[in-house]
Amino acid sequence: MNKTISLASCICAFWLFQSAAFAIGNDRNADFAARLFFEQCIAFHANPTSINADNDFHLAPLAASKAKPFLNNQTGKAWEALGTFGNFVLTIHDNGLCSVHIRHVDSIAIKEAFLWDLNYIAGKSGEVTQTDDKQLKFKYGLLHQYSYQVFGEKFGAYIATLHSTTNNTEQFQAVMSIAPLPDALFTRRQTEHAMQRFLQICMNTLTAPQMIRDIAERNGFRRLLPPAAAMFLSGADGEVWAEQNKLGNYAIAIHTDGICTLFVRKIDAGKLETAFRSWMPPKDSGFIWIENPQTQDTLGLKTTGYNIMKNNFLFATWVLSTSVNENANFQGAISMKKY
């Protein structure tokens, strides 16, 4: 199922929401909605069994007939939350999509509250990337759609969308939605993260040990003790820094002879190889690259070396090693040696 489409389509349901109360504190509505969104959709991982009717949100389950339009005729559950200054509906679809519908709220305040939630998910080492910002035409007017990909080490990877309107005569003014990143997007994000770490730590530093240490520390990597580092150094002298997050396990090894290697566990070897080749220097960069013959051992470890040339001199060597063996210590490794 295309969850991005589901995020857009589910907003139509709120047109049917009826309530006698009118909002009088829009900023407070935004704060209430953001807290409800974070606690139920993120902290509790959109788990219907975590719903507590006695908490600050005073959640009351909606009957199936009333929940149906909010769920866009899909399977799931819905609750009404009676805030002090307005009315809200929480929906949790069986496919993992979680939404908070807000009847009346200031469009600027709700966007700020929504982004605060997303940035909290990301934390210091994660990121929030905007993927969409457009207006949609519906029967009842215009809706503004903001879409984001969110990655946080603690909470995971998500697609998040905010729909809002400034038309306060309509039956709703905002819907915040979030869903786990689909497998295909997660794999792509995982691969991008690996390449970004290699370029950031090995390439940009030109494998200078002290610069690598500084960047690793700033990005939350932890230095491994010698017994744990030994498996990454293959008997050579050096240091290893490790990172573990929702995208996987990563390690950076720096040898005393100047070789910098990024190791990645549980990554799609084919996707990593495709991404790696896409990052090779373009023709107009002043560099040329020469691919060396690929080798493959009996355990399925494939290794390909690339000589990076500048002005007819060897500038660096990049080496990509991948394995489809899930029991291997790593499924991907990218090395660089500067000359």
Salt bridges, closest charged atoms under 4 A:
ASP31 OD2 - ARG35 NE 3.41
GLU127 OE1 - ARG189 NH2 3.05
ASP132 OD2 - LYS134 NZ 3.58
ASP133 OD1 - HIS144 NE2 2.52
GLU192 OE2 - ARG188 NE 3.89
GLU239 OE1 - ARG213 NE 2.91
GLU239 OE2 - ARG223 NH2 3.53
GLU243 OE1 - HIS193 NE2 3.29
GLU243 OE2 - ARG197 NH2 2.68
GLU273 OE1 - LYS302 NZ 3.77
GLU291 OE1 - ARG277 NH1 2.94
